[in-house]
Amino acid sequence: MAVIICVSALMNISAASSAPSKEAPTETVVAKDVGQAASQENVAPKVLNYIAIVNGEQVPMGAYVAALRKGLQKRFYHGKIPEEEGKQFRKEIAEELIKRALLVQEAKRRKLSPDEDAVEISVNTFEAKYKENPKWADAREKVLPQVRMRLEDDSLVDILESKVRNIDEPTAEELRVFYEENKDLFTTPARSRVSLILLRVDPSSTSEVWKQASDEAASIVKKINEGKEFSEMARIHSSDKSAPNGGDMGFVHTGMLGENAQKVLDIMEPGDVSAPVVLLEGVSIFRLEEREIPRLNEFEVVKERAGKLYVREKSEQEWLALIEKLRSKAVIEVNDAPWR
């Protein structure tokens, strides 16, 4: 359970982040176009102090601003946000807050109680973090109740999710059906055991340097075809970390070595040595040691793993079904000004 709140921001937006209040919306889902309504009546647009009203309870604009700031720091720390991407992100934050409000309401409907001990610890931790701030003394009486309410709601959502996701272990028949319907989950994918000689070239090198590497690789291939051991050539010439092992990379799954390498490996047979292959890292020579086709693991071998996957999948289905049910039955009014 964690809360990140800027004290100065809370003090500045405390009016907007007041406790939820009741207000009866008129439609199941309404996107408020305040500017348009105002222009029709020839009056200045009204600034709404909420991002949504969920079943009559406001989700304050202050809570939206705080969540938006936190999200921006995580996703767009690298710089400027593209306009359309920014709009979509602002809408996603609103949707998350609406979902959270629905879940808190459901937890209360079920008469669940927050973990007061955990909440108290988090409140004390929060206060300890800010008590040295000169503005904290004046802000404390207003901020702490908001922090406590937020933490209690977070706790309610956590407890609700834990209960909803608490799925019974499958019966033997259910587990067998799950295995039969999801055989791809229990299939070992195709893989190949590959050896490599890599003549490393800096990507920024001139075409002449790349040509020299390609010519050297062609010379190595010629020597191997004339009887030199691939492993010996790898130990002498390769820059790859597999060189001490004679170039043996072990088993690799399809696609792990990149598109150009995979195209070459796909047409090779065990024992084949490739012509030089130009990759981003340099010029490579491959030897296909062996190939394993996809293999379905027997039920008894993967039964334990199948049970864990079953519980995880059903748990996720139950949780998403609850969210969809709550959303479908809710009366929601949305202030879409931030992404219009």
Phi and psi in degrees as GROMACS dihedral restraints (atoms count N, CA, C in turn):
[ dihedral_restraints ]
;  ai    aj    ak    al  type     phi  dphi    fc
    3     4     5     6     1  -142.7    20    10
    4     5     6     7     1   145.0    20    10
    6     7     8     9     1  -132.4    20    10
    7     8     9    10     1   131.1    20    10
    9    10    11    12     1  -117.9    20    10
   10    11    12    13     1   111.0    20    10
   12    13    14    15     1  -131.1    20    10
   13    14    15    16     1   132.9    20    10
   15    16    17    18     1   -86.2    20    10
   16    17    18    19     1   118.2    20    10
   18    19    20    21     1   -60.4    20    10
   19    20    21    22     1   -45.0    20    10
   21    22    23    24     1   -63.2    20    10
   22    23    24    25     1   -36.5    20    10
   24    25    26    27     1   -67.0    20    10
   25    26    27    28     1   -40.9    20    10
   27    28    29    30     1   -60.9    20    10
   28    29    30    31     1   -40.3    20    10
   30    31    32    33     1   -67.6    20    10
   31    32    33    34     1   -35.0    20    10
   33    34    35    36     1   -74.5    20    10
   34    35    36    37     1   -30.1    20    10
   36    37    38    39     1  -114.9    20    10
   37    38    39    40     1    20.3    20    10
   39    40    41    42     1   -60.0    20    10
   40    41    42    43     1   -30.6    20    10
   42    43    44    45     1   -67.2    20    10
   43    44    45    46     1   -34.3    20    10
   45    46    47    48     1   -81.5    20    10
   46    47    48    49     1   -19.4    20    10
   48    49    50    51     1  -107.5    20    10
   49    50    51    52     1    38.6    20    10
   51    52    53    54     1   -72.6    20    10
   52    53    54    55     1   168.3    20    10
   54    55    56    57     1   -61.7    20    10
   55    56    57    58     1   151.9    20    10
   57    58    59    60     1   -55.1    20    10
   58    59    60    61     1   140.6    20    10
   60    61    62    63     1  -124.3    20    10
   61    62    63    64     1   162.4    20    10
   63    64    65    66     1   -89.6    20    10
   64    65    66    67     1   135.2    20    10
   66    67    68    69     1  -153.6    20    10
   67    68    69    70     1   128.6    20    10
   69    70    71    72     1   -85.5    20    10
   70    71    72    73     1   110.1    20    10
   72    73    74    75     1   -73.9    20    10
   73    74    75    76     1   164.1    20    10
   75    76    77    78     1  -102.0    20    10
   76    77    78    79     1   -19.7    20    10
   78    79    80    81     1  -133.9    20    10
   79    80    81    82     1   163.9    20    10
   81    82    83    84     1   -61.4    20    10
   82    83    84    85     1   -49.2    20    10
   84    85    86    87     1  -135.6    20    10
   85    86    87    88     1   123.7    20    10
   87    88    89    90     1  -129.1    20    10
   88    89    90    91     1   126.6    20    10
   90    91    92    93     1   -95.6    20    10
   91    92    93    94     1   113.9    20    10
   93    94    95    96     1   -76.1    20    10
   94    95    96    97     1   113.1    20    10
   96    97    98    99     1   -99.9    20    10
   97    98    99   100     1    82.5    20    10
   99   100   101   102     1   -65.7    20    10
  100   101   102   103     1   -42.4    20    10
  102   103   104   105     1   -60.5    20    10
  103   104   105   106     1   -43.0    20    10
  105   106   107   108     1   -64.4    20    10
  106   107   108   109     1   -44.5    20    10
  108   109   110   111     1   -61.7    20    10
  109   110   111   112     1   -38.8    20    10
  111   112   113   114     1   -68.1    20    10
  112   113   114   115     1   -39.9    20    10
  114   115   116   117     1   -66.4    20    10
  115   116   117   118     1   -33.2    20    10
  117   118   119   120     1   -65.9    20    10
  118   119   120   121     1   -31.1    20    10
  120   121   122   123     1  -100.0    20    10
  121   122   123   124     1     4.2    20    10
  123   124   125   126     1    57.8    20    10
  124   125   126   127     1    41.9    20    10
  126   127   128   129     1  -130.9    20    10
  127   128   129   130     1   162.6    20    10
  129   130   131   132     1   -66.8    20    10
  130   131   132   133     1   143.2    20    10
  132   133   134   135     1   -59.5    20    10
  133   134   135   136     1   140.4    20    10
  135   136   137   138     1   -86.0    20    10
  136   137   138   139     1   129.1    20    10
  138   139   140   141     1   -84.7    20    10
  139   140   141   142     1   117.2    20    10
  141   142   143   144     1   -82.4    20    10
  142   143   144   145     1   141.8    20    10
  144   145   146   147     1   -97.8    20    10
  145   146   147   148     1    20.3    20    10
  147   148   149   150     1  -139.6    20    10
  148   149   150   151     1   155.3    20    10
  150   151   152   153     1   -94.2    20    10
  151   152   153   154     1   -25.1    20    10
  153   154   155   156     1  -161.9    20    10
  154   155   156   157     1   158.5    20    10
  156   157   158   159     1  -121.2    20    10
  157   158   159   160     1   118.2    20    10
  159   160   161   162     1  -113.9    20    10
  160   161   162   163     1   111.3    20    10
  162   163   164   165     1    50.3    20    10
  163   164   165   166     1    42.0    20    10
  165   166   167   168     1    87.5    20    10
  166   167   168   169     1    -5.2    20    10
  168   169   170   171     1  -107.0    20    10
  169   170   171   172     1   129.9    20    10
  171   172   173   174     1   -75.2    20    10
  172   173   174   175     1   140.8    20    10
  174   175   176   177     1  -101.8    20    10
  175   176   177   178     1   106.8    20    10
  177   178   179   180     1   -63.0    20    10
  178   179   180   181     1   149.6    20    10
  180   181   182   183     1   -62.0    20    10
  181   182   183   184     1   -32.2    20    10
  183   184   185   186     1   -60.5    20    10
  184   185   186   187     1   -41.2    20    10
  186   187   188   189     1   -65.5    20    10
  187   188   189   190     1   -36.5    20    10
  189   190   191   192     1   -65.6    20    10
  190   191   192   193     1   -45.0    20    10
  192   193   194   195     1   -61.1    20    10
  193   194   195   196     1   -42.9    20    10
  195   196   197   198     1   -63.8    20    10
  196   197   198   199     1   -43.9    20    10
  198   199   200   201     1   -66.4    20    10
  199   200   201   202     1   -36.9    20    10
  201   202   203   204     1   -64.8    20    10
  202   203   204   205     1   -44.6    20    10
  204   205   206   207     1   -61.2    20    10
  205   206   207   208     1   -44.9    20    10
  207   208   209   210     1   -62.2    20    10
  208   209   210   211     1   -43.9    20    10
  210   211   212   213     1   -66.3    20    10
  211   212   213   214     1   -38.7    20    10
  213   214   215   216     1   -62.4    20    10
  214   215   216   217     1   -40.3    20    10
  216   217   218   219     1   -63.0    20    10
  217   218   219   220     1   -34.3    20    10
  219   220   221   222     1   -78.7    20    10
  220   221   222   223     1   -45.3    20    10
  222   223   224   225     1   -93.0    20    10
  223   224   225   226     1   -33.4    20    10
  225   226   227   228     1  -120.9    20    10
  226   227   228   229     1    38.2    20    10
  228   229   230   231     1   -66.3    20    10
  229   230   231   232     1   -18.8    20    10
  231   232   233   234     1   -80.3    20    10
  232   233   234   235     1   -15.8    20    10
  234   235   236   237     1   151.2    20    10
  235   236   237   238     1  -145.2    20    10
  237   238   239   240     1   -65.2    20    10
  238   239   240   241     1   142.1    20    10
  240   241   242   243     1   -99.7    20    10
  241   242   243   244     1   126.6    20    10
  243   244   245   246     1   -57.2    20    10
  244   245   246   247     1   141.7    20    10
  246   247   248   249     1   -56.4    20    10
  247   248   249   250     1   -52.5    20    10
  249   250   251   252     1   -66.1    20    10
  250   251   252   253     1   -37.8    20    10
  252   253   254   255     1   -65.1    20    10
  253   254   255   256     1   -37.6    20    10
  255   256   257   258     1   -64.6    20    10
  256   257   258   259     1   -40.8    20    10
  258   259   260   261     1   -62.3    20    10
  259   260   261   262     1   -45.5    20    10
  261   262   263   264     1   -62.9    20    10
  262   263   264   265     1   -39.5    20    10
  264   265   266   267     1   -65.5    20    10
  265   266   267   268     1   -42.6    20    10
  267   268   269   270     1   -62.9    20    10
  268   269   270   271     1   -35.9    20    10
  270   271   272   273     1   -68.7    20    10
  271   272   273   274     1   -40.6    20    10
  273   274   275   276     1   -60.8    20    10
  274   275   276   277     1   -39.6    20    10
  276   277   278   279     1   -63.3    20    10
  277   278   279   280     1   -41.7    20    10
  279   280   281   282     1   -62.7    20    10
  280   281   282   283     1   -42.0    20    10
  282   283   284   285     1   -63.1    20    10
  283   284   285   286     1   -38.4    20    10
  285   286   287   288     1   -63.5    20    10
  286   287   288   289     1   -40.7    20    10
  288   289   290   291     1   -68.6    20    10
  289   290   291   292     1   -36.3    20    10
  291   292   293   294     1   -64.6    20    10
  292   293   294   295     1   -44.9    20    10
  294   295   296   297     1   -60.1    20    10
  295   296   297   298     1   -43.6    20    10
  297   298   299   300     1   -62.2    20    10
  298   299   300   301     1   -42.3    20    10
  300   301   302   303     1   -61.1    20    10
  301   302   303   304     1   -41.9    20    10
  303   304   305   306     1   -62.0    20    10
  304   305   306   307     1   -41.1    20    10
  306   307   308   309     1   -69.5    20    10
  307   308   309   310     1   -38.5    20    10
  309   310   311   312     1   -63.1    20    10
  310   311   312   313     1   -43.9    20    10
  312   313   314   315     1   -61.1    20    10
  313   314   315   316     1   -41.9    20    10
  315   316   317   318     1   -65.5    20    10
  316   317   318   319     1   -40.2    20    10
  318   319   320   321     1   -61.4    20    10
  319   320   321   322     1   -41.4    20    10
  321   322   323   324     1   -69.3    20    10
  322   323   324   325     1   -37.8    20    10
  324   325   326   327     1   -60.0    20    10
  325   326   327   328     1   -36.6    20    10
  327   328   329   330     1   -81.6    20    10
  328   329   330   331     1     1.7    20    10
  330   331   332   333     1    60.8    20    10
  331   332   333   334     1    37.4    20    10
  333   334   335   336     1   -78.5    20    10
  334   335   336   337     1   155.3    20    10
  336   337   338   339     1  -119.3    20    10
  337   338   339   340     1   140.5    20    10
  339   340   341   342     1   -68.5    20    10
  340   341   342   343     1   160.8    20    10
  342   343   344   345     1   -78.4    20    10
  343   344   345   346     1    92.5    20    10
  345   346   347   348     1   -63.0    20    10
  346   347   348   349     1   -35.5    20    10
  348   349   350   351     1   -63.5    20    10
  349   350   351   352     1   -45.7    20    10
  351   352   353   354     1   -65.6    20    10
  352   353   354   355     1   -39.1    20    10
  354   355   356   357     1   -61.9    20    10
  355   356   357   358     1   -44.8    20    10
  357   358   359   360     1   -62.2    20    10
  358   359   360   361     1   -41.2    20    10
  360   361   362   363     1   -61.6    20    10
  361   362   363   364     1   -43.3    20    10
  363   364   365   366     1   -68.1    20    10
  364   365   366   367     1   -38.2    20    10
  366   367   368   369     1   -62.5    20    10
  367   368   369   370     1   -45.8    20    10
  369   370   371   372     1   -62.7    20    10
  370   371   372   373     1   -38.8    20    10
  372   373   374   375     1   -64.1    20    10
  373   374   375   376     1   -41.7    20    10
  375   376   377   378     1   -62.4    20    10
  376   377   378   379     1   -46.5    20    10
  378   379   380   381     1   -64.6    20    10
  379   380   381   382     1   -39.4    20    10
  381   382   383   384     1   -63.1    20    10
  382   383   384   385     1   -32.7    20    10
  384   385   386   387     1   -68.0    20    10
  385   386   387   388     1   -33.0    20    10
  387   388   389   390     1  -110.6    20    10
  388   389   390   391     1    -1.2    20    10
  390   391   392   393     1   -65.2    20    10
  391   392   393   394     1   -23.5    20    10
  393   394   395   396     1   -82.3    20    10
  394   395   396   397     1    -9.9    20    10
  396   397   398   399     1   -69.3    20    10
  397   398   399   400     1   128.2    20    10
  399   400   401   402     1   -58.0    20    10
  400   401   402   403     1   -27.1    20    10
  402   403   404   405     1   -87.4    20    10
  403   404   405   406     1    -7.4    20    10
  405   406   407   408     1   -64.0    20    10
  406   407   408   409     1   -39.8    20    10
  408   409   410   411     1   -57.5    20    10
  409   410   411   412     1   -42.5    20    10
  411   412   413   414     1   -74.7    20    10
  412   413   414   415     1   -31.1    20    10
  414   415   416   417     1   -87.9    20    10
  415   416   417   418     1   -19.2    20    10
  417   418   419   420     1   -54.7    20    10
  418   419   420   421     1   -49.0    20    10
  420   421   422   423     1   -64.5    20    10
  421   422   423   424     1   -27.0    20    10
  423   424   425   426     1   -90.2    20    10
  424   425   426   427     1   -36.3    20    10
  426   427   428   429     1   -78.8    20    10
  427   428   429   430     1   -45.8    20    10
  429   430   431   432     1   -57.7    20    10
  430   431   432   433     1   -43.1    20    10
  432   433   434   435     1   -59.7    20    10
  433   434   435   436     1   -36.9    20    10
  435   436   437   438     1   -66.5    20    10
  436   437   438   439     1   -41.5    20    10
  438   439   440   441     1   -62.4    20    10
  439   440   441   442     1   -46.0    20    10
  441   442   443   444     1   -61.6    20    10
  442   443   444   445     1   -42.4    20    10
  444   445   446   447     1   -62.7    20    10
  445   446   447   448     1   -42.2    20    10
  447   448   449   450     1   -63.0    20    10
  448   449   450   451     1   -44.9    20    10
  450   451   452   453     1   -65.4    20    10
  451   452   453   454     1   -39.6    20    10
  453   454   455   456     1   -64.2    20    10
  454   455   456   457     1   -41.6    20    10
  456   457   458   459     1   -65.6    20    10
  457   458   459   460     1   -40.7    20    10
  459   460   461   462     1   -60.0    20    10
  460   461   462   463     1   -41.7    20    10
  462   463   464   465     1   -63.6    20    10
  463   464   465   466     1   -41.3    20    10
  465   466   467   468     1   -60.7    20    10
  466   467   468   469     1   -43.2    20    10
  468   469   470   471     1   -64.5    20    10
  469   470   471   472     1   -41.8    20    10
  471   472   473   474     1   -61.7    20    10
  472   473   474   475     1   -43.9    20    10
  474   475   476   477     1   -67.7    20    10
  475   476   477   478     1   -41.3    20    10
  477   478   479   480     1   -60.5    20    10
  478   479   480   481     1   -46.6    20    10
  480   481   482   483     1   -62.0    20    10
  481   482   483   484     1   -41.0    20    10
  483   484   485   486     1   -60.5    20    10
  484   485   486   487     1   -41.1    20    10
  486   487   488   489     1   -69.7    20    10
  487   488   489   490     1   -42.8    20    10
  489   490   491   492     1   -66.7    20    10
  490   491   492   493     1   -38.0    20    10
  492   493   494   495     1   -82.0    20    10
  493   494   495   496     1    -2.0    20    10
  495   496   497   498     1   -77.8    20    10
  496   497   498   499     1    88.7    20    10
  498   499   500   501     1   -97.4    20    10
  499   500   501   502     1   138.7    20    10
  501   502   503   504     1   -66.8    20    10
  502   503   504   505     1   149.7    20    10
  504   505   506   507     1   -62.3    20    10
  505   506   507   508     1   143.9    20    10
  507   508   509   510     1   -71.4    20    10
  508   509   510   511     1   151.6    20    10
  510   511   512   513     1   -72.9    20    10
  511   512   513   514     1   168.0    20    10
  513   514   515   516     1   -59.3    20    10
  514   515   516   517     1   -39.2    20    10
  516   517   518   519     1   -68.4    20    10
  517   518   519   520     1   -44.0    20    10
  519   520   521   522     1   -61.5    20    10
  520   521   522   523     1   -40.8    20    10
  522   523   524   525     1   -66.4    20    10
  523   524   525   526     1   -40.4    20    10
  525   526   527   528     1   -63.6    20    10
  526   527   528   529     1   -42.9    20    10
  528   529   530   531     1   -62.2    20    10
  529   530   531   532     1   -43.5    20    10
  531   532   533   534     1   -59.8    20    10
  532   533   534   535     1   -42.2    20    10
  534   535   536   537     1   -63.1    20    10
  535   536   537   538     1   -46.1    20    10
  537   538   539   540     1   -65.3    20    10
  538   539   540   541     1   -33.8    20    10
  540   541   542   543     1   -84.6    20    10
  541   542   543   544     1   -10.6    20    10
  543   544   545   546     1  -133.8    20    10
  544   545   546   547     1    47.4    20    10
  546   547   548   549     1   -62.9    20    10
  547   548   549   550     1   -26.1    20    10
  549   550   551   552     1   -63.0    20    10
  550   551   552   553     1   -27.4    20    10
  552   553   554   555     1   -72.0    20    10
  553   554   555   556     1   -18.5    20    10
  555   556   557   558     1  -117.4    20    10
  556   557   558   559     1    19.2    20    10
  558   559   560   561     1  -104.0    20    10
  559   560   561   562     1   124.4    20    10
  561   562   563   564     1   -72.7    20    10
  562   563   564   565     1   120.5    20    10
  564   565   566   567     1   -69.3    20    10
  565   566   567   568     1   164.2    20    10
  567   568   569   570     1   -59.8    20    10
  568   569   570   571     1   143.2    20    10
  570   571   572   573     1  -149.7    20    10
  571   572   573   574     1   157.9    20    10
  573   574   575   576     1  -131.3    20    10
  574   575   576   577     1   142.3    20    10
  576   577   578   579     1   -93.0    20    10
  577   578   579   580     1   122.8    20    10
  579   580   581   582     1  -127.1    20    10
  580   581   582   583     1   142.8    20    10
  582   583   584   585     1  -113.1    20    10
  583   584   585   586     1   150.9    20    10
  585   586   587   588     1  -139.0    20    10
  586   587   588   589     1   139.9    20    10
  588   589   590   591     1  -118.6    20    10
  589   590   591   592     1   119.7    20    10
  591   592   593   594     1  -116.1    20    10
  592   593   594   595     1   120.8    20    10
  594   595   596   597     1   -97.6    20    10
  595   596   597   598     1    98.6    20    10
  597   598   599   600     1   -70.2    20    10
  598   599   600   601     1   135.7    20    10
  600   601   602   603     1  -134.5    20    10
  601   602   603   604     1   132.6    20    10
  603   604   605   606     1   -64.0    20    10
  604   605   606   607     1   130.8    20    10
  606   607   608   609     1   -56.4    20    10
  607   608   609   610     1   -25.5    20    10
  609   610   611   612     1   -87.9    20    10
  610   611   612   613     1     3.6    20    10
  612   613   614   615     1   -66.5    20    10
  613   614   615   616     1   160.1    20    10
  615   616   617   618     1   -71.7    20    10
  616   617   618   619     1   164.4    20    10
  618   619   620   621     1   -62.9    20    10
  619   620   621   622     1   -29.1    20    10
  621   622   623   624     1   -66.1    20    10
  622   623   624   625     1   -40.2    20    10
  624   625   626   627     1   -64.1    20    10
  625   626   627   628     1   -42.7    20    10
  627   628   629   630     1   -64.2    20    10
  628   629   630   631     1   -38.1    20    10
  630   631   632   633     1   -65.6    20    10
  631   632   633   634     1   -39.6    20    10
  633   634   635   636     1   -63.1    20    10
  634   635   636   637     1   -40.7    20    10
  636   637   638   639     1   -64.9    20    10
  637   638   639   640     1   -41.6    20    10
  639   640   641   642     1   -64.3    20    10
  640   641   642   643     1   -40.7    20    10
  642   643   644   645     1   -64.9    20    10
  643   644   645   646     1   -41.2    20    10
  645   646   647   648     1   -63.5    20    10
  646   647   648   649     1   -41.6    20    10
  648   649   650   651     1   -62.6    20    10
  649   650   651   652     1   -40.8    20    10
  651   652   653   654     1   -63.2    20    10
  652   653   654   655     1   -37.3    20    10
  654   655   656   657     1   -65.8    20    10
  655   656   657   658     1   -38.6    20    10
  657   658   659   660     1   -66.0    20    10
  658   659   660   661     1   -43.2    20    10
  660   661   662   663     1   -60.3    20    10
  661   662   663   664     1   -41.4    20    10
  663   664   665   666     1   -61.2    20    10
  664   665   666   667     1   -42.8    20    10
  666   667   668   669     1   -64.8    20    10
  667   668   669   670     1   -39.5    20    10
  669   670   671   672     1   -65.0    20    10
  670   671   672   673     1   -43.5    20    10
  672   673   674   675     1   -65.5    20    10
  673   674   675   676     1   -23.2    20    10
  675   676   677   678     1   -88.5    20    10
  676   677   678   679     1    -2.1    20    10
  678   679   680   681     1   126.7    20    10
  679   680   681   682     1    -9.0    20    10
  681   682   683   684     1   -67.6    20    10
  682   683   684   685     1   145.0    20    10
  684   685   686   687     1   -72.8    20    10
  685   686   687   688     1   133.5    20    10
  687   688   689   690     1   -58.1    20    10
  688   689   690   691     1   -43.0    20    10
  690   691   692   693     1   -63.2    20    10
  691   692   693   694     1   -37.3    20    10
  693   694   695   696     1   -65.9    20    10
  694   695   696   697     1   -44.8    20    10
  696   697   698   699     1   -62.3    20    10
  697   698   699   700     1   -36.5    20    10
  699   700   701   702     1   -65.6    20    10
  700   701   702   703     1   -43.7    20    10
  702   703   704   705     1   -63.9    20    10
  703   704   705   706     1   -32.5    20    10
  705   706   707   708     1   -81.3    20    10
  706   707   708   709     1   -44.2    20    10
  708   709   710   711     1  -107.6    20    10
  709   710   711   712     1   -25.0    20    10
  711   712   713   714     1   -75.6    20    10
  712   713   714   715     1   142.1    20    10
  714   715   716   717     1   -98.9    20    10
  715   716   717   718     1    -0.7    20    10
  717   718   719   720     1   -78.4    20    10
  718   719   720   721     1   156.0    20    10
  720   721   722   723     1   -65.9    20    10
  721   722   723   724     1   -13.6    20    10
  723   724   725   726     1   -81.8    20    10
  724   725   726   727     1    -5.2    20    10
  726   727   728   729     1   -54.9    20    10
  727   728   729   730     1   -44.4    20    10
  729   730   731   732     1   -60.6    20    10
  730   731   732   733     1   -23.3    20    10
  732   733   734   735     1   -93.8    20    10
  733   734   735   736     1    17.9    20    10
  735   736   737   738     1    73.7    20    10
  736   737   738   739     1    21.3    20    10
  738   739   740   741     1    88.3    20    10
  739   740   741   742     1    -2.7    20    10
  741   742   743   744     1   -69.0    20    10
  742   743   744   745     1   114.9    20    10
  744   745   746   747     1   -93.7    20    10
  745   746   747   748     1    -2.4    20    10
  747   748   749   750     1    75.4    20    10
  748   749   750   751     1  -161.8    20    10
  750   751   752   753     1   -83.1    20    10
  751   752   753   754     1   136.3    20    10
  753   754   755   756     1  -127.6    20    10
  754   755   756   757     1   144.7    20    10
  756   757   758   759     1   -84.8    20    10
  757   758   759   760     1   160.2    20    10
  759   760   761   762     1   -54.6    20    10
  760   761   762   763     1   129.0    20    10
  762   763   764   765     1    93.7    20    10
  763   764   765   766     1   -11.8    20    10
  765   766   767   768     1   -67.7    20    10
  766   767   768   769     1   -25.7    20    10
  768   769   770   771     1   -98.2    20    10
  769   770   771   772     1     6.4    20    10
  771   772   773   774     1    95.3    20    10
  772   773   774   775     1   163.0    20    10
  774   775   776   777     1   -64.7    20    10
  775   776   777   778     1   -46.9    20    10
  777   778   779   780     1   -62.7    20    10
  778   779   780   781     1   -43.2    20    10
  780   781   782   783     1   -65.9    20    10
  781   782   783   784     1   -40.0    20    10
  783   784   785   786     1   -65.1    20    10
  784   785   786   787     1   -39.1    20    10
  786   787   788   789     1   -59.7    20    10
  787   788   789   790     1   -38.6    20    10
  789   790   791   792     1   -70.5    20    10
  790   791   792   793     1   -46.4    20    10
  792   793   794   795     1   -62.9    20    10
  793   794   795   796     1   -33.6    20    10
  795   796   797   798     1   -62.4    20    10
  796   797   798   799     1   -27.5    20    10
  798   799   800   801     1  -102.5    20    10
  799   800   801   802     1     5.9    20    10
  801   802   803   804     1   -94.1    20    10
  802   803   804   805     1   154.6    20    10
  804   805   806   807     1  -110.4    20    10
  805   806   807   808     1   154.3    20    10
  807   808   809   810     1   -51.6    20    10
  808   809   810   811     1   130.3    20    10
  810   811   812   813     1    99.7    20    10
  811   812   813   814     1   -16.9    20    10
  813   814   815   816     1   -71.2    20    10
  814   815   816   817     1   146.3    20    10
  816   817   818   819     1  -114.7    20    10
  817   818   819   820     1   130.7    20    10
  819   820   821   822     1   -79.3    20    10
  820   821   822   823     1   161.3    20    10
  822   823   824   825     1   -70.9    20    10
  823   824   825   826     1   166.9    20    10
  825   826   827   828     1   -56.8    20    10
  826   827   828   829     1   136.6    20    10
  828   829   830   831     1  -121.2    20    10
  829   830   831   832     1   123.6    20    10
  831   832   833   834     1   -83.9    20    10
  832   833   834   835     1   121.8    20    10
  834   835   836   837     1  -121.9    20    10
  835   836   837   838     1   174.2    20    10
  837   838   839   840     1   -60.4    20    10
  838   839   840   841     1   -36.5    20    10
  840   841   842   843     1   -80.8    20    10
  841   842   843   844     1   -16.7    20    10
  843   844   845   846     1   152.1    20    10
  844   845   846   847     1  -152.3    20    10
  846   847   848   849     1  -107.5    20    10
  847   848   849   850     1   129.1    20    10
  849   850   851   852     1  -119.4    20    10
  850   851   852   853     1   155.1    20    10
  852   853   854   855     1  -128.2    20    10
  853   854   855   856     1   129.8    20    10
  855   856   857   858     1  -112.6    20    10
  856   857   858   859     1   147.1    20    10
  858   859   860   861     1  -126.3    20    10
  859   860   861   862     1   125.9    20    10
  861   862   863   864     1   -87.7    20    10
  862   863   864   865     1   113.2    20    10
  864   865   866   867     1   -82.6    20    10
  865   866   867   868     1   -47.9    20    10
  867   868   869   870     1  -161.1    20    10
  868   869   870   871     1   161.7    20    10
  870   871   872   873     1  -134.4    20    10
  871   872   873   874     1   134.3    20    10
  873   874   875   876     1  -112.7    20    10
  874   875   876   877     1   130.5    20    10
  876   877   878   879     1   -80.7    20    10
  877   878   879   880     1   163.2    20    10
  879   880   881   882     1   -56.2    20    10
  880   881   882   883     1   141.1    20    10
  882   883   884   885     1  -137.0    20    10
  883   884   885   886     1   123.4    20    10
  885   886   887   888     1   -77.8    20    10
  886   887   888   889     1   124.8    20    10
  888   889   890   891     1   -78.2    20    10
  889   890   891   892     1   140.8    20    10
  891   892   893   894     1   -62.5    20    10
  892   893   894   895     1   149.0    20    10
  894   895   896   897     1   -53.9    20    10
  895   896   897   898     1   -46.5    20    10
  897   898   899   900     1   -62.7    20    10
  898   899   900   901     1   -30.1    20    10
  900   901   902   903     1   -72.0    20    10
  901   902   903   904     1   -35.8    20    10
  903   904   905   906     1  -109.9    20    10
  904   905   906   907     1    12.2    20    10
  906   907   908   909     1   -57.4    20    10
  907   908   909   910     1   -43.9    20    10
  909   910   911   912     1   -63.5    20    10
  910   911   912   913     1   -45.5    20    10
  912   913   914   915     1   -64.9    20    10
  913   914   915   916     1   -38.9    20    10
  915   916   917   918     1   -60.4    20    10
  916   917   918   919     1   -39.4    20    10
  918   919   920   921     1   -62.2    20    10
  919   920   921   922     1   -42.0    20    10
  921   922   923   924     1   -66.2    20    10
  922   923   924   925     1   -41.6    20    10
  924   925   926   927     1   -65.6    20    10
  925   926   927   928     1   -38.7    20    10
  927   928   929   930     1   -59.7    20    10
  928   929   930   931     1   -50.8    20    10
  930   931   932   933     1   -61.8    20    10
  931   932   933   934     1   -42.4    20    10
  933   934   935   936     1   -63.5    20    10
  934   935   936   937     1   -43.9    20    10
  936   937   938   939     1   -66.9    20    10
  937   938   939   940     1   -46.2    20    10
  939   940   941   942     1   -65.1    20    10
  940   941   942   943     1   -36.6    20    10
  942   943   944   945     1   -60.8    20    10
  943   944   945   946     1   -45.6    20    10
  945   946   947   948     1   -65.5    20    10
  946   947   948   949     1   -40.1    20    10
  948   949   950   951     1   -61.9    20    10
  949   950   951   952     1   -43.2    20    10
  951   952   953   954     1   -63.2    20    10
  952   953   954   955     1   -42.9    20    10
  954   955   956   957     1   -66.1    20    10
  955   956   957   958     1   -46.1    20    10
  957   958   959   960     1   -67.0    20    10
  958   959   960   961     1   -34.9    20    10
  960   961   962   963     1   -65.0    20    10
  961   962   963   964     1   -39.1    20    10
  963   964   965   966     1   -63.6    20    10
  964   965   966   967     1   -45.8    20    10
  966   967   968   969     1   -61.1    20    10
  967   968   969   970     1   -44.2    20    10
  969   970   971   972     1   -63.2    20    10
  970   971   972   973     1   -41.1    20    10
  972   973   974   975     1   -64.0    20    10
  973   974   975   976     1   -45.5    20    10
  975   976   977   978     1   -62.9    20    10
  976   977   978   979     1   -41.7    20    10
  978   979   980   981     1   -65.8    20    10
  979   980   981   982     1   -42.0    20    10
  981   982   983   984     1   -66.4    20    10
  982   983   984   985     1   -28.2    20    10
  984   985   986   987     1   -95.7    20    10
  985   986   987   988     1    -6.3    20    10
  987   988   989   990     1   -81.9    20    10
  988   989   990   991     1   155.0    20    10
  990   991   992   993     1  -105.7    20    10
  991   992   993   994     1   111.1    20    10
  993   994   995   996     1  -125.4    20    10
  994   995   996   997     1   130.0    20    10
  996   997   998   999     1  -115.8    20    10
  997   998   999  1000     1   125.2    20    10
  999  1000  1001  1002     1  -113.7    20    10
 1000  1001  1002  1003     1   132.7    20    10
 1002  1003  1004  1005     1   -92.2    20    10
 1003  1004  1005  1006     1   102.1    20    10
 1005  1006  1007  1008     1   -93.2    20    10
 1006  1007  1008  1009     1    13.7    20    10
 1008  1009  1010  1011     1   -54.0    20    10
 1009  1010  1011  1012     1   -39.7    20    10
 1011  1012  1013  1014     1   -64.3    20    10
 1012  1013  1014  1015     1   -19.2    20    10
 1014  1015  1016  1017     1  -125.7    20    10
 1015  1016  1017  1018     1    13.5    20    10
